Amino acid sequence: MTLNYNAIPFEMNQYQPYMNSNYGYDHYQRQSNDGIILTTPKPDWNQLILSNFEKNFYIESPIVQHRSMEDIQQFLSNHQITIDGNAPRPVCNFNEINFPDPVMETIIQCGFQKPTVIQSCSWPILLSGHDLIGIASTGSGKTLAFILPAIIHASHQEFVKPGDGPIVLVMAPTRELVQQIYTVAHQFGRLAQCRTTVIFGGAAKEPQRNSLLAGVEVVIGTPGRLLDFIEEGVLKLDRITYLVLDEADRMLDMGFEPQIRQICERIRSDRQTSMFSATWPKEVRQLANKFLSTNRIHITIGNVSLAANPSICQIIEVCTESQKENRFLQLLREVMALRDAKTLVFCQTKKRVDEIYRTTKQLGFPVLCIHGDKQQSQRDFTMGEFRRRRKIILIATDVAARGLDIQDIQFVINIDFPNQTEDYVHRIGRTARSTESVGTSYTFFTSDNAKQAPSLVRVLQEAGQKVNQDLMDIAEDQLYTSGSKHGSKNRIYNNNQQRIPLQQHQQPQQQQQQQQQQQQQQPTNTLQSYPIYQPVQYIPSFTQPVNYIPSLIYN
């Protein structure tokens, strides 16, 4: 039998709507109590005789061996890296890692200059066969961090025959993310004759089923559709020795914990497991304790607390719900007057996406939209157009908030503020993705969002942003009206306490004085009022009275 190394279900005409898909992730989205319960019993690993497998392929470079501890500590300090566990030394350049020549040639052809921080630390750890927890922000290069060791791992195992299960399993929360991981895995996997397929809801099952039955080394999928094929007996787990949980925090937030547990419990316990997450909440820690070995290595890049990229200029406009549409349309006109204006717009509901899409389309804007009710062929076409065009608007729900890695998004606009400030940080993180780029986010904030005001102010201040005074007032009201029935809408303060400005809670007095001096020296509503964003050439003013229509200010 001749095996097709390119057998993947990516023909447009093969996609069919997945009728139970309500949120765009697959039919298990937020249905953790109603999802499939596998009927296949969990293996008793103590009673099974398991075949041996290799997982340590790392040969440390002499350059790395002779690097001084002072240099290593400086590297860790410069990049805010924390390592817990007996980890191999990080690598600083591609020539310090023992990847096969074809892989190295492809890395060079892709234009990569040196490993990202997460890659520098993860490659020696994973190639040495250790379990790994990697906490790093999205856009940090983590896909290559786990995929290249996965391909090396798979290529050293016995060949997968038709009907066999895969060697590598990668789980991720959304269709978009698994497709992006697949693109990278397929590109590099072919170099090692490592076959890869992608499994997700919202697409026809038959092509996916056929690719699994043909035999593949690497499977990348969303938990719900993976569970479907496990229950059918099409996806066999007995040969999996390399497991990756990507965006673990997001998978748990989306209600996938039961599916993840059922799958992990049916994979041999001596596997190599890695988990990547942007945050490190209690739920993720519990999952790691359950499914990773006790001698795992834990690396954290930067601060694990909620933090926005400081390269993003965040502009907040406090307004009423009825004012949003006119403000938004005027903003779009100004943004679309620019040469490069790739813009991502977030709405809270699918209905809202459709409404805004129709309005902007009728007005002649170059606009696309995406949400969970769209057929997979529509979603793929939409994302392809959004990647290709320089002046384009994509209106989306939070399905696009994480996992999408599009480097040249200049603007993110939040028509609706999300229910959690964490989601706001993930949304605006779609811009300023590359190392030296900057981006701008615009957010409409109403009194209905008042509960999020204090945490939003903290995010803004920690990123070095100026805070809209109206937003500051709402945040202060929330701090002093925690028991008030009326909240910030009526500006009622509990117990007649004297109001202390929120800045005094958040900043030392000296920093506050310096900020006031800067405000006196610099005109408001100009580029100079955002000193850390000098590369940005235009800043719409969102701090004027309600009847003011913002205009772009050019240097």
PyMOL commands that set and color helices and strands:
alter all, ss='L'
color gray80, all
select helices_A, chain A and resi 12-14+45-47+62-65+69-78+94-96+101-109+117-127+142-155+175-192+205-214+223-232+248-253+257-264+282-291+321-336+350-362+376-388+398-400+421-428+447-462+469-480+487-489+494-496+502-506+509-521+527-529+531-533
alter helices_A, ss='H'
color red, helices_A
select strands_A, chain A and resi 81-84+132-135+168-171+196-199+218-221+242-245+272-277+297-301+312-318+343-346+367-370+393-396+411-414+439-445
alter strands_A, ss='S'
color yellow, strands_A
deselect
rebuild
show_as cartoon
